[in-house]
Amino acid sequence: MEHAHMQRTEELIEYLPEGFRWYKPGVGFTCEARDNGLESFVECLETHSYMCQFSVFYGYSYYCSCTARVYVAKKLEL
């Protein structure tokens, strides 16, 4: 991962609630999301999307509104 992207990701992660599960230090990213072309959301690909505090249900899918996760999915394609 490029240094600038990692630094920005770490800055965004600092503002996440304690114990938020999609990123674990030393492990990395623990959930899957896909860029779907929306500016502020990515599609959540997790089985239990409804349990996440950042998930938003719309249409037939769940979308992630976590700023850090959206950044990572769009910029780093992870």
PDB file of N, CA, C and O in Angstrom:
ATOM      1  N   MET A   1       0.848  -1.173   0.000  1.00  0.00           N
ATOM      2  CA  MET A   1       0.000   0.000   0.000  1.00  0.00           C
ATOM      3  C   MET A   1       0.894   1.236   0.000  1.00  0.00           C
ATOM      4  O   MET A   1       1.863   1.311   0.754  1.00  0.00           O
ATOM      5  N   GLU A   2       0.566   2.186  -0.835  1.00  0.00           N
ATOM      6  CA  GLU A   2       1.356   3.403  -0.905  1.00  0.00           C
ATOM      7  C   GLU A   2       1.309   4.133   0.436  1.00  0.00           C
ATOM      8  O   GLU A   2       0.301   4.109   1.142  1.00  0.00           O
ATOM      9  N   HIS A   3       2.418   4.777   0.764  1.00  0.00           N
ATOM     10  CA  HIS A   3       2.539   5.466   2.041  1.00  0.00           C
ATOM     11  C   HIS A   3       1.429   6.508   2.245  1.00  0.00           C
ATOM     12  O   HIS A   3       0.838   6.575   3.323  1.00  0.00           O
ATOM     13  N   ALA A   4       1.149   7.307   1.234  1.00  0.00           N
ATOM     14  CA  ALA A   4       0.135   8.358   1.354  1.00  0.00           C
ATOM     15  C   ALA A   4      -1.247   7.773   1.626  1.00  0.00           C
ATOM     16  O   ALA A   4      -2.005   8.314   2.431  1.00  0.00           O
ATOM     17  N   HIS A   5      -1.577   6.658   0.950  1.00  0.00           N
ATOM     18  CA  HIS A   5      -2.873   6.021   1.171  1.00  0.00           C
ATOM     19  C   HIS A   5      -2.947   5.405   2.557  1.00  0.00           C
ATOM     20  O   HIS A   5      -3.974   5.502   3.228  1.00  0.00           O
ATOM     21  N   MET A   6      -1.866   4.775   2.989  1.00  0.00           N
ATOM     22  CA  MET A   6      -1.859   4.164   4.316  1.00  0.00           C
ATOM     23  C   MET A   6      -1.977   5.227   5.389  1.00  0.00           C
ATOM     24  O   MET A   6      -2.696   5.039   6.371  1.00  0.00           O
ATOM     25  N   GLN A   7      -1.284   6.338   5.216  1.00  0.00           N
ATOM     26  CA  GLN A   7      -1.354   7.423   6.191  1.00  0.00           C
ATOM     27  C   GLN A   7      -2.782   7.975   6.273  1.00  0.00           C
ATOM     28  O   GLN A   7      -3.296   8.195   7.370  1.00  0.00           O
ATOM     29  N   ARG A   8      -3.417   8.197   5.136  1.00  0.00           N
ATOM     30  CA  ARG A   8      -4.793   8.710   5.121  1.00  0.00           C
ATOM     31  C   ARG A   8      -5.744   7.706   5.752  1.00  0.00           C
ATOM     32  O   ARG A   8      -6.638   8.095   6.503  1.00  0.00           O
ATOM     33  N   THR A   9      -5.570   6.430   5.463  1.00  0.00           N
ATOM     34  CA  THR A   9      -6.407   5.384   6.043  1.00  0.00           C
ATOM     35  C   THR A   9      -6.265   5.372   7.554  1.00  0.00           C
ATOM     36  O   THR A   9      -7.264   5.280   8.266  1.00  0.00           O
ATOM     37  N   GLU A  10      -5.041   5.464   8.054  1.00  0.00           N
ATOM     38  CA  GLU A  10      -4.813   5.484   9.496  1.00  0.00           C
ATOM     39  C   GLU A  10      -5.444   6.706  10.151  1.00  0.00           C
ATOM     40  O   GLU A  10      -5.962   6.615  11.264  1.00  0.00           O
ATOM     41  N   GLU A  11      -5.405   7.849   9.469  1.00  0.00           N
ATOM     42  CA  GLU A  11      -6.048   9.052   9.998  1.00  0.00           C
ATOM     43  C   GLU A  11      -7.553   8.851  10.131  1.00  0.00           C
ATOM     44  O   GLU A  11      -8.147   9.244  11.136  1.00  0.00           O
ATOM     45  N   LEU A  12      -8.165   8.248   9.132  1.00  0.00           N
ATOM     46  CA  LEU A  12      -9.607   8.010   9.172  1.00  0.00           C
ATOM     47  C   LEU A  12      -9.979   6.975  10.226  1.00  0.00           C
ATOM     48  O   LEU A  12     -11.012   7.100  10.884  1.00  0.00           O
ATOM     49  N   ILE A  13      -9.145   5.956  10.388  1.00  0.00           N
ATOM     50  CA  ILE A  13      -9.410   4.893  11.350  1.00  0.00           C
ATOM     51  C   ILE A  13      -9.414   5.417  12.783  1.00  0.00           C
ATOM     52  O   ILE A  13     -10.123   4.880  13.634  1.00  0.00           O
ATOM     53  N   GLU A  14      -8.634   6.457  13.059  1.00  0.00           N
ATOM     54  CA  GLU A  14      -8.583   7.033  14.397  1.00  0.00           C
ATOM     55  C   GLU A  14      -9.955   7.466  14.894  1.00  0.00           C
ATOM     56  O   GLU A  14     -10.197   7.473  16.101  1.00  0.00           O
ATOM     57  N   TYR A  15     -10.846   7.822  13.995  1.00  0.00           N
ATOM     58  CA  TYR A  15     -12.163   8.331  14.371  1.00  0.00           C
ATOM     59  C   TYR A  15     -13.237   7.253  14.444  1.00  0.00           C
ATOM     60  O   TYR A  15     -14.396   7.556  14.727  1.00  0.00           O
ATOM     61  N   LEU A  16     -12.871   6.013  14.196  1.00  0.00           N
ATOM     62  CA  LEU A  16     -13.844   4.930  14.275  1.00  0.00           C
ATOM     63  C   LEU A  16     -14.145   4.580  15.729  1.00  0.00           C
ATOM     64  O   LEU A  16     -13.294   4.760  16.599  1.00  0.00           O
ATOM     65  N   PRO A  17     -15.346   4.083  15.995  1.00  0.00           N
ATOM     66  CA  PRO A  17     -15.689   3.673  17.354  1.00  0.00           C
ATOM     67  C   PRO A  17     -14.772   2.550  17.845  1.00  0.00           C
ATOM     68  O   PRO A  17     -14.258   1.766  17.047  1.00  0.00           O
ATOM     69  N   GLU A  18     -14.578   2.483  19.130  1.00  0.00           N
ATOM     70  CA  GLU A  18     -13.740   1.456  19.762  1.00  0.00           C
ATOM     71  C   GLU A  18     -14.205   0.062  19.352  1.00  0.00           C
ATOM     72  O   GLU A  18     -15.392  -0.254  19.441  1.00  0.00           O
ATOM     73  N   GLY A  19     -13.281  -0.757  18.910  1.00  0.00           N
ATOM     74  CA  GLY A  19     -13.589  -2.145  18.570  1.00  0.00           C
ATOM     75  C   GLY A  19     -14.294  -2.341  17.239  1.00  0.00           C
ATOM     76  O   GLY A  19     -14.798  -3.429  16.962  1.00  0.00           O
ATOM     77  N   PHE A  20     -14.335  -1.310  16.418  1.00  0.00           N
ATOM     78  CA  PHE A  20     -14.998  -1.476  15.124  1.00  0.00           C
ATOM     79  C   PHE A  20     -14.283  -2.560  14.336  1.00  0.00           C
ATOM     80  O   PHE A  20     -13.053  -2.580  14.300  1.00  0.00           O
ATOM     81  N   ARG A  21     -15.019  -3.453  13.711  1.00  0.00           N
ATOM     82  CA  ARG A  21     -14.467  -4.721  13.263  1.00  0.00           C
ATOM     83  C   ARG A  21     -13.838  -4.794  11.880  1.00  0.00           C
ATOM     84  O   ARG A  21     -13.127  -5.764  11.617  1.00  0.00           O
ATOM     85  N   TRP A  22     -14.044  -3.855  10.988  1.00  0.00           N
ATOM     86  CA  TRP A  22     -13.565  -4.085   9.623  1.00  0.00           C
ATOM     87  C   TRP A  22     -12.065  -3.931   9.463  1.00  0.00           C
ATOM     88  O   TRP A  22     -11.504  -4.364   8.457  1.00  0.00           O
ATOM     89  N   TYR A  23     -11.406  -3.323  10.437  1.00  0.00           N
ATOM     90  CA  TYR A  23      -9.954  -3.202  10.374  1.00  0.00           C
ATOM     91  C   TYR A  23      -9.370  -3.563  11.725  1.00  0.00           C
ATOM     92  O   TYR A  23      -9.794  -3.033  12.751  1.00  0.00           O
ATOM     93  N   LYS A  24      -8.411  -4.452  11.728  1.00  0.00           N
ATOM     94  CA  LYS A  24      -7.730  -4.827  12.962  1.00  0.00           C
ATOM     95  C   LYS A  24      -6.232  -4.618  12.761  1.00  0.00           C
ATOM     96  O   LYS A  24      -5.649  -5.179  11.833  1.00  0.00           O
ATOM     97  N   PRO A  25      -5.598  -3.810  13.626  1.00  0.00           N
ATOM     98  CA  PRO A  25      -4.151  -3.582  13.501  1.00  0.00           C
ATOM     99  C   PRO A  25      -3.393  -4.909  13.490  1.00  0.00           C
ATOM    100  O   PRO A  25      -3.664  -5.793  14.302  1.00  0.00           O
ATOM    101  N   GLY A  26      -2.469  -5.037  12.590  1.00  0.00           N
ATOM    102  CA  GLY A  26      -1.680  -6.252  12.478  1.00  0.00           C
ATOM    103  C   GLY A  26      -2.346  -7.336  11.653  1.00  0.00           C
ATOM    104  O   GLY A  26      -1.681  -8.272  11.210  1.00  0.00           O
ATOM    105  N   VAL A  27      -3.639  -7.226  11.441  1.00  0.00           N
ATOM    106  CA  VAL A  27      -4.384  -8.214  10.660  1.00  0.00           C
ATOM    107  C   VAL A  27      -4.757  -7.635   9.304  1.00  0.00           C
ATOM    108  O   VAL A  27      -4.549  -8.258   8.263  1.00  0.00           O
ATOM    109  N   GLY A  28      -5.308  -6.438   9.341  1.00  0.00           N
ATOM    110  CA  GLY A  28      -5.725  -5.780   8.106  1.00  0.00           C
ATOM    111  C   GLY A  28      -7.225  -5.679   7.993  1.00  0.00           C
ATOM    112  O   GLY A  28      -7.926  -5.567   8.998  1.00  0.00           O
ATOM    113  N   PHE A  29      -7.712  -5.719   6.787  1.00  0.00           N
ATOM    114  CA  PHE A  29      -9.135  -5.522   6.528  1.00  0.00           C
ATOM    115  C   PHE A  29      -9.886  -6.835   6.688  1.00  0.00           C
ATOM    116  O   PHE A  29      -9.492  -7.857   6.126  1.00  0.00           O
ATOM    117  N   THR A  30     -10.963  -6.802   7.454  1.00  0.00           N
ATOM    118  CA  THR A  30     -11.678  -8.029   7.786  1.00  0.00           C
ATOM    119  C   THR A  30     -13.070  -8.106   7.185  1.00  0.00           C
ATOM    120  O   THR A  30     -13.791  -9.067   7.453  1.00  0.00           O
ATOM    121  N   CYS A  31     -13.469  -7.142   6.394  1.00  0.00           N
ATOM    122  CA  CYS A  31     -14.760  -7.228   5.708  1.00  0.00           C
ATOM    123  C   CYS A  31     -14.561  -6.852   4.249  1.00  0.00           C
ATOM    124  O   CYS A  31     -13.562  -6.237   3.875  1.00  0.00           O
ATOM    125  N   GLU A  32     -15.528  -7.234   3.443  1.00  0.00           N
ATOM    126  CA  GLU A  32     -15.416  -6.973   2.021  1.00  0.00           C
ATOM    127  C   GLU A  32     -16.449  -5.951   1.578  1.00  0.00           C
ATOM    128  O   GLU A  32     -17.600  -5.971   2.013  1.00  0.00           O
ATOM    129  N   ALA A  33     -16.013  -5.064   0.709  1.00  0.00           N
ATOM    130  CA  ALA A  33     -16.891  -4.049   0.142  1.00  0.00           C
ATOM    131  C   ALA A  33     -16.475  -3.831  -1.302  1.00  0.00           C
ATOM    132  O   ALA A  33     -15.339  -4.105  -1.689  1.00  0.00           O
ATOM    133  N   ARG A  34     -17.414  -3.334  -2.086  1.00  0.00           N
ATOM    134  CA  ARG A  34     -17.141  -3.124  -3.508  1.00  0.00           C
ATOM    135  C   ARG A  34     -17.595  -1.723  -3.911  1.00  0.00           C
ATOM    136  O   ARG A  34     -18.694  -1.284  -3.571  1.00  0.00           O
ATOM    137  N   ASP A  35     -16.734  -1.044  -4.633  1.00  0.00           N
ATOM    138  CA  ASP A  35     -17.086   0.273  -5.150  1.00  0.00           C
ATOM    139  C   ASP A  35     -18.174   0.092  -6.200  1.00  0.00           C
ATOM    140  O   ASP A  35     -18.020  -0.688  -7.140  1.00  0.00           O
ATOM    141  N   ASN A  36     -19.259   0.810  -6.034  1.00  0.00           N
ATOM    142  CA  ASN A  36     -20.378   0.682  -6.949  1.00  0.00           C
ATOM    143  C   ASN A  36     -20.656   1.978  -7.709  1.00  0.00           C
ATOM    144  O   ASN A  36     -21.673   2.095  -8.393  1.00  0.00           O
ATOM    145  N   GLY A  37     -19.757   2.943  -7.587  1.00  0.00           N
ATOM    146  CA  GLY A  37     -19.904   4.187  -8.309  1.00  0.00           C
ATOM    147  C   GLY A  37     -20.585   5.302  -7.525  1.00  0.00           C
ATOM    148  O   GLY A  37     -20.584   6.450  -7.970  1.00  0.00           O
ATOM    149  N   LEU A  38     -21.161   4.994  -6.376  1.00  0.00           N
ATOM    150  CA  LEU A  38     -21.752   6.034  -5.541  1.00  0.00           C
ATOM    151  C   LEU A  38     -20.637   6.810  -4.859  1.00  0.00           C
ATOM    152  O   LEU A  38     -19.609   6.233  -4.503  1.00  0.00           O
ATOM    153  N   GLU A  39     -20.823   8.080  -4.677  1.00  0.00           N
ATOM    154  CA  GLU A  39     -19.756   8.915  -4.130  1.00  0.00           C
ATOM    155  C   GLU A  39     -19.443   8.627  -2.660  1.00  0.00           C
ATOM    156  O   GLU A  39     -18.273   8.552  -2.286  1.00  0.00           O
ATOM    157  N   SER A  40     -20.460   8.467  -1.831  1.00  0.00           N
ATOM    158  CA  SER A  40     -20.252   8.375  -0.381  1.00  0.00           C
ATOM    159  C   SER A  40     -20.489   6.988   0.199  1.00  0.00           C
ATOM    160  O   SER A  40     -20.434   6.812   1.416  1.00  0.00           O
ATOM    161  N   PHE A  41     -20.749   6.011  -0.645  1.00  0.00           N
ATOM    162  CA  PHE A  41     -21.055   4.664  -0.169  1.00  0.00           C
ATOM    163  C   PHE A  41     -20.346   3.624  -1.022  1.00  0.00           C
ATOM    164  O   PHE A  41     -19.998   3.880  -2.175  1.00  0.00           O
ATOM    165  N   VAL A  42     -20.139   2.450  -0.442  1.00  0.00           N
ATOM    166  CA  VAL A  42     -19.711   1.275  -1.195  1.00  0.00           C
ATOM    167  C   VAL A  42     -20.659   0.148  -0.819  1.00  0.00           C
ATOM    168  O   VAL A  42     -21.260   0.166   0.255  1.00  0.00           O
ATOM    169  N   GLU A  43     -20.789  -0.818  -1.691  1.00  0.00           N
ATOM    170  CA  GLU A  43     -21.677  -1.932  -1.400  1.00  0.00           C
ATOM    171  C   GLU A  43     -21.010  -2.883  -0.415  1.00  0.00           C
ATOM    172  O   GLU A  43     -19.870  -3.304  -0.609  1.00  0.00           O
ATOM    173  N   CYS A  44     -21.737  -3.211   0.636  1.00  0.00           N
ATOM    174  CA  CYS A  44     -21.222  -4.140   1.648  1.00  0.00           C
ATOM    175  C   CYS A  44     -21.460  -5.559   1.160  1.00  0.00           C
ATOM    176  O   CYS A  44     -22.568  -5.893   0.740  1.00  0.00           O
ATOM    177  N   LEU A  45     -20.435  -6.395   1.212  1.00  0.00           N
ATOM    178  CA  LEU A  45     -20.523  -7.771   0.741  1.00  0.00           C
ATOM    179  C   LEU A  45     -20.540  -8.778   1.880  1.00  0.00           C
ATOM    180  O   LEU A  45     -20.391  -9.979   1.651  1.00  0.00           O
ATOM    181  N   GLU A  46     -20.719  -8.306   3.082  1.00  0.00           N
ATOM    182  CA  GLU A  46     -20.731  -9.177   4.252  1.00  0.00           C
ATOM    183  C   GLU A  46     -22.078  -9.873   4.420  1.00  0.00           C
ATOM    184  O   GLU A  46     -23.116  -9.328   4.044  1.00  0.00           O
ATOM    185  N   THR A  47     -22.060 -11.069   4.981  1.00  0.00           N
ATOM    186  CA  THR A  47     -23.274 -11.840   5.211  1.00  0.00           C
ATOM    187  C   THR A  47     -24.195 -11.163   6.220  1.00  0.00           C
ATOM    188  O   THR A  47     -25.412 -11.158   6.037  1.00  0.00           O
ATOM    189  N   HIS A  48     -23.636 -10.598   7.267  1.00  0.00           N
ATOM    190  CA  HIS A  48     -24.429  -9.979   8.332  1.00  0.00           C
ATOM    191  C   HIS A  48     -24.328  -8.457   8.287  1.00  0.00           C
ATOM    192  O   HIS A  48     -24.091  -7.812   9.308  1.00  0.00           O
ATOM    193  N   SER A  49     -24.506  -7.901   7.118  1.00  0.00           N
ATOM    194  CA  SER A  49     -24.391  -6.454   6.924  1.00  0.00           C
ATOM    195  C   SER A  49     -25.300  -5.667   7.854  1.00  0.00           C
ATOM    196  O   SER A  49     -24.930  -4.593   8.328  1.00  0.00           O
ATOM    197  N   TYR A  50     -26.473  -6.193   8.111  1.00  0.00           N
ATOM    198  CA  TYR A  50     -27.462  -5.497   8.934  1.00  0.00           C
ATOM    199  C   TYR A  50     -26.984  -5.255  10.360  1.00  0.00           C
ATOM    200  O   TYR A  50     -27.542  -4.407  11.055  1.00  0.00           O
ATOM    201  N   MET A  51     -25.981  -5.969  10.804  1.00  0.00           N
ATOM    202  CA  MET A  51     -25.480  -5.824  12.172  1.00  0.00           C
ATOM    203  C   MET A  51     -24.485  -4.677  12.318  1.00  0.00           C
ATOM    204  O   MET A  51     -24.161  -4.290  13.440  1.00  0.00           O
ATOM    205  N   CYS A  52     -24.008  -4.140  11.238  1.00  0.00           N
ATOM    206  CA  CYS A  52     -22.992  -3.094  11.278  1.00  0.00           C
ATOM    207  C   CYS A  52     -23.641  -1.731  11.488  1.00  0.00           C
ATOM    208  O   CYS A  52     -24.656  -1.413  10.869  1.00  0.00           O
ATOM    209  N   GLN A  53     -23.052  -0.942  12.357  1.00  0.00           N
ATOM    210  CA  GLN A  53     -23.596   0.387  12.636  1.00  0.00           C
ATOM    211  C   GLN A  53     -23.451   1.346  11.469  1.00  0.00           C
ATOM    212  O   GLN A  53     -24.107   2.388  11.453  1.00  0.00           O
ATOM    213  N   PHE A  54     -22.625   1.032  10.508  1.00  0.00           N
ATOM    214  CA  PHE A  54     -22.433   1.886   9.338  1.00  0.00           C
ATOM    215  C   PHE A  54     -23.215   1.412   8.116  1.00  0.00           C
ATOM    216  O   PHE A  54     -23.131   2.033   7.056  1.00  0.00           O
ATOM    217  N   SER A  55     -23.968   0.331   8.243  1.00  0.00           N
ATOM    218  CA  SER A  55     -24.686  -0.179   7.076  1.00  0.00           C
ATOM    219  C   SER A  55     -25.991   0.590   6.873  1.00  0.00           C
ATOM    220  O   SER A  55     -26.671   0.988   7.818  1.00  0.00           O
ATOM    221  N   VAL A  56     -26.299   0.775   5.600  1.00  0.00           N
ATOM    222  CA  VAL A  56     -27.520   1.464   5.196  1.00  0.00           C
ATOM    223  C   VAL A  56     -28.199   0.565   4.171  1.00  0.00           C
ATOM    224  O   VAL A  56     -27.604   0.215   3.151  1.00  0.00           O
ATOM    225  N   PHE A  57     -29.438   0.196   4.444  1.00  0.00           N
ATOM    226  CA  PHE A  57     -30.167  -0.658   3.509  1.00  0.00           C
ATOM    227  C   PHE A  57     -30.904   0.214   2.513  1.00  0.00           C
ATOM    228  O   PHE A  57     -31.611   1.151   2.885  1.00  0.00           O
ATOM    229  N   TYR A  58     -30.727  -0.111   1.231  1.00  0.00           N
ATOM    230  CA  TYR A  58     -31.421   0.627   0.186  1.00  0.00           C
ATOM    231  C   TYR A  58     -31.652  -0.318  -0.980  1.00  0.00           C
ATOM    232  O   TYR A  58     -30.731  -0.997  -1.436  1.00  0.00           O
ATOM    233  N   GLY A  59     -32.870  -0.357  -1.452  1.00  0.00           N
ATOM    234  CA  GLY A  59     -33.193  -1.264  -2.550  1.00  0.00           C
ATOM    235  C   GLY A  59     -33.093  -2.700  -2.075  1.00  0.00           C
ATOM    236  O   GLY A  59     -33.838  -3.120  -1.189  1.00  0.00           O
ATOM    237  N   TYR A  60     -32.185  -3.447  -2.654  1.00  0.00           N
ATOM    238  CA  TYR A  60     -31.997  -4.843  -2.284  1.00  0.00           C
ATOM    239  C   TYR A  60     -30.616  -5.110  -1.709  1.00  0.00           C
ATOM    240  O   TYR A  60     -30.204  -6.265  -1.599  1.00  0.00           O
ATOM    241  N   SER A  61     -29.895  -4.060  -1.340  1.00  0.00           N
ATOM    242  CA  SER A  61     -28.522  -4.225  -0.869  1.00  0.00           C
ATOM    243  C   SER A  61     -28.240  -3.374   0.369  1.00  0.00           C
ATOM    244  O   SER A  61     -28.973  -2.443   0.701  1.00  0.00           O
ATOM    245  N   TYR A  62     -27.154  -3.735   1.027  1.00  0.00           N
ATOM    246  CA  TYR A  62     -26.641  -2.940   2.132  1.00  0.00           C
ATOM    247  C   TYR A  62     -25.435  -2.164   1.621  1.00  0.00           C
ATOM    248  O   TYR A  62     -24.638  -2.672   0.832  1.00  0.00           O
ATOM    249  N   TYR A  63     -25.319  -0.941   2.078  1.00  0.00           N
ATOM    250  CA  TYR A  63     -24.212  -0.081   1.684  1.00  0.00           C
ATOM    251  C   TYR A  63     -23.475   0.393   2.916  1.00  0.00           C
ATOM    252  O   TYR A  63     -24.083   0.617   3.962  1.00  0.00           O
ATOM    253  N   CYS A  64     -22.185   0.546   2.798  1.00  0.00           N
ATOM    254  CA  CYS A  64     -21.345   1.000   3.902  1.00  0.00           C
ATOM    255  C   CYS A  64     -21.179   2.511   3.821  1.00  0.00           C
ATOM    256  O   CYS A  64     -20.861   3.060   2.766  1.00  0.00           O
ATOM    257  N   SER A  65     -21.400   3.177   4.958  1.00  0.00           N
ATOM    258  CA  SER A  65     -21.246   4.633   5.016  1.00  0.00           C
ATOM    259  C   SER A  65     -20.029   5.045   5.834  1.00  0.00           C
ATOM    260  O   SER A  65     -19.839   6.229   6.113  1.00  0.00           O
ATOM    261  N   CYS A  66     -19.206   4.079   6.219  1.00  0.00           N
ATOM    262  CA  CYS A  66     -17.998   4.361   7.002  1.00  0.00           C
ATOM    263  C   CYS A  66     -16.993   5.084   6.099  1.00  0.00           C
ATOM    264  O   CYS A  66     -16.544   4.530   5.095  1.00  0.00           O
ATOM    265  N   THR A  67     -16.650   6.296   6.454  1.00  0.00           N
ATOM    266  CA  THR A  67     -15.756   7.120   5.634  1.00  0.00           C
ATOM    267  C   THR A  67     -14.438   6.423   5.330  1.00  0.00           C
ATOM    268  O   THR A  67     -13.963   6.458   4.194  1.00  0.00           O
ATOM    269  N   ALA A  68     -13.851   5.796   6.327  1.00  0.00           N
ATOM    270  CA  ALA A  68     -12.575   5.110   6.134  1.00  0.00           C
ATOM    271  C   ALA A  68     -12.727   3.911   5.205  1.00  0.00           C
ATOM    272  O   ALA A  68     -11.893   3.691   4.328  1.00  0.00           O
ATOM    273  N   ARG A  69     -13.787   3.142   5.399  1.00  0.00           N
ATOM    274  CA  ARG A  69     -13.993   1.952   4.557  1.00  0.00           C
ATOM    275  C   ARG A  69     -14.281   2.347   3.119  1.00  0.00           C
ATOM    276  O   ARG A  69     -13.805   1.694   2.191  1.00  0.00           O
ATOM    277  N   VAL A  70     -15.053   3.407   2.924  1.00  0.00           N
ATOM    278  CA  VAL A  70     -15.348   3.898   1.581  1.00  0.00           C
ATOM    279  C   VAL A  70     -14.049   4.338   0.900  1.00  0.00           C
ATOM    280  O   VAL A  70     -13.824   4.029  -0.270  1.00  0.00           O
ATOM    281  N   TYR A  71     -13.207   5.051   1.625  1.00  0.00           N
ATOM    282  CA  TYR A  71     -11.932   5.498   1.078  1.00  0.00           C
ATOM    283  C   TYR A  71     -11.074   4.322   0.634  1.00  0.00           C
ATOM    284  O   TYR A  71     -10.520   4.330  -0.465  1.00  0.00           O
ATOM    285  N   VAL A  72     -10.967   3.324   1.483  1.00  0.00           N
ATOM    286  CA  VAL A  72     -10.146   2.156   1.181  1.00  0.00           C
ATOM    287  C   VAL A  72     -10.698   1.410  -0.025  1.00  0.00           C
ATOM    288  O   VAL A  72      -9.929   0.995  -0.892  1.00  0.00           O
ATOM    289  N   ALA A  73     -11.997   1.234  -0.099  1.00  0.00           N
ATOM    290  CA  ALA A  73     -12.594   0.505  -1.222  1.00  0.00           C
ATOM    291  C   ALA A  73     -12.409   1.247  -2.540  1.00  0.00           C
ATOM    292  O   ALA A  73     -12.163   0.628  -3.575  1.00  0.00           O
ATOM    293  N   LYS A  74     -12.528   2.561  -2.502  1.00  0.00           N
ATOM    294  CA  LYS A  74     -12.428   3.345  -3.735  1.00  0.00           C
ATOM    295  C   LYS A  74     -10.987   3.587  -4.172  1.00  0.00           C
ATOM    296  O   LYS A  74     -10.662   3.411  -5.346  1.00  0.00           O
ATOM    297  N   LYS A  75     -10.139   3.980  -3.265  1.00  0.00           N
ATOM    298  CA  LYS A  75      -8.764   4.347  -3.614  1.00  0.00           C
ATOM    299  C   LYS A  75      -7.827   3.170  -3.718  1.00  0.00           C
ATOM    300  O   LYS A  75      -6.932   3.154  -4.563  1.00  0.00           O
ATOM    301  N   LEU A  76      -8.028   2.173  -2.854  1.00  0.00           N
ATOM    302  CA  LEU A  76      -7.112   1.045  -2.814  1.00  0.00           C
ATOM    303  C   LEU A  76      -7.701  -0.223  -3.400  1.00  0.00           C
ATOM    304  O   LEU A  76      -7.005  -1.223  -3.574  1.00  0.00           O
ATOM    305  N   GLU A  77      -8.999  -0.171  -3.706  1.00  0.00           N
ATOM    306  CA  GLU A  77      -9.729  -1.314  -4.261  1.00  0.00           C
ATOM    307  C   GLU A  77      -9.595  -2.553  -3.387  1.00  0.00           C
ATOM    308  O   GLU A  77      -9.394  -3.663  -3.881  1.00  0.00           O
ATOM    309  N   LEU A  78      -9.710  -2.341  -2.074  1.00  0.00           N
ATOM    310  CA  LEU A  78      -9.659  -3.451  -1.102  1.00  0.00           C
ATOM    311  C   LEU A  78     -10.984  -3.583  -0.387  1.00  0.00           C
ATOM    312  O   LEU A  78     -11.141  -4.456   0.467  1.00  0.00           O
TER     313      LEU A  78
END
